[in-house]
Amino acid sequence: MTAEGLARLQFGTMTIYHFIFVPITIGLSFMLAILETRYWRTRKPEDKKVLDFFGRLFLINFAVGVVTGILQEFQFGMNWSNYSRFVGDVFGAPLAVEALAAFFLESTFIGIWIFGWDRLSPRVHTLSMWLVAIGTSLSAFWILTANSFMQEPVGYKIVNGHAEMTNFFALLGNPQLWVEFPHVEAGALTTGAFFVAGISAYFLLVKKQYRDWFMAPFRIAMIVAAAGSVVAIAIGHDQAQHLIMAQPMKMAASEALWHTSKLHASWSIISLFNPVTHHTWFKISIPSMLSILAYNRLTGRIPGIAELQSLYVHRYGPGNYVPPVLATYWSFRLMILFAFLMAIIAIWGLVLIYRKRLLDRPRFLRLMPWAIGLPLLANIMGWVMTEVGRQPWIVFGLQKTINGVSPTVSTTDVAITLIGFTILYAIMGVMEVRLLLRFIRLGPDAPESEHSSAVENHEPKLFEF
């Protein structure tokens, strides 16, 4: 319970909370753009009401995501001032571009989309939502540009004890960025698709008068979910291969590989081990699978934790360079589990739609609202593996996490703000969930007066069917 430990806990907690809303915002904005493009072709009034319905849910999520993101950035000055001084000249540039360009782009065109229904031509109004969707992806791109520098520093030099950017385009060409951004983007599209599919399934099963309204959104969402989940898995494979070169210790920790593997490296589906004694009680492995994941061939040794520790001591000096193995190992496997579950559910949904058996499978439709949580859990586990597996570095190879904390902020100070932010975020979370469920219960055909009073009482029972 040191200042460093609490600061890490606070930043990790707020990041995970914020990252619940970000993928929904990115994915749902693209889903809205697709649905509106479809609406201007069909011109059916019910399609416009469904579009407006999902638009309201998008705006609720977007508002909470903005607030949580702003509070998160305050921590760079509060808890991580040494980190900000050391890397601010590099880290600040992509964050500034994100705020001044990408965020303003999406915010501006959200306003145009909201107030432009009767003032703009159909093409321009539809374009505004596509620009919102592009803006959300650009925001993610610039934030991941900054994060990729933490994972694999490029385009910098050390001047007077801190990093200075020497090549902005080197940041944009960072190999870590080009495996990380497509993976996150595909996961976000899958998240938005499952959000639309889960809510549409509720109306298909429970609100049967809306079946014709929500069948098309469900079908489109299943197509996007299937494509997004498969692409996320494929790019995740590329990302794992990049880790072997860029951060081999993270890969070793994600496999609990204490010593360099044999020529045919097996991948453990599950392993029960003691991270202190390195004793393994139980293990189920797939022969040669880790070599395939790392090198796309049946043979190939993977460096082990012990050997990498010795190498890092020689390269960086005395210290413990082993990340928390338990968290890294299990977050990696849970991410993979949730990703494959998403792909299976989405593909099965497409099969049911193709065979015209969807409405004959009420159990599948009951599953879909709960499946909204699968991509959220996969996103969270992916970030836990990415950030925890980098420890003890805050900027890999340049600055350790313990050296990035604010020197004048006490343990008590961090503890108080941690408790305060946790309570605040919990309140916002409850408010958003209640508001989302209230709007879903009202449905797409509710009068405007009912939407205006949607924040009042009567929490709906969406999952009680």
Secondary structure, DSSP 4 states (H G I P E B T S, - for coil): --HHHHHHHHHHHHHHHHHHHHHHHHHHHHHHHHHHHHHHHH--HHHHHHHHHHHHHHHHHHHHHHHHHHHHHHHHHHT-HHHHHHHHHHHHHHHHHIIIIIIHHHHHHHHHHHH-TTTS-HHHHHHHHHHHHHHHHHHHHHHHHHHHHHHS--SEEEETTEEEES-HHHHHT-TTHHHHHHHHHHHHHHHHHHHHHHHHHHHHHT-GGGHHHHHHHHHHHHHHHHHHHHHHHHHHHHHHHHHHHH-HHHHHHHTT--S---SB--EEEEEEE-TTT--EEEEEEETTHHHHHHHSSS-B----HHHHHHHHHHHH-SS-----HHHHHHHHHHHHHHHHHHHHHHHHHHHHHHTT-GGG-HHHHHHHHHHTHHHHHHHHHHHHHHHHTTTTEEETTTEEGGGTS-TT--HHHHHHHHHHHHHHHHHHHHHHHHHHHHHHHH-TT--HHHHHTTTSS----TT--
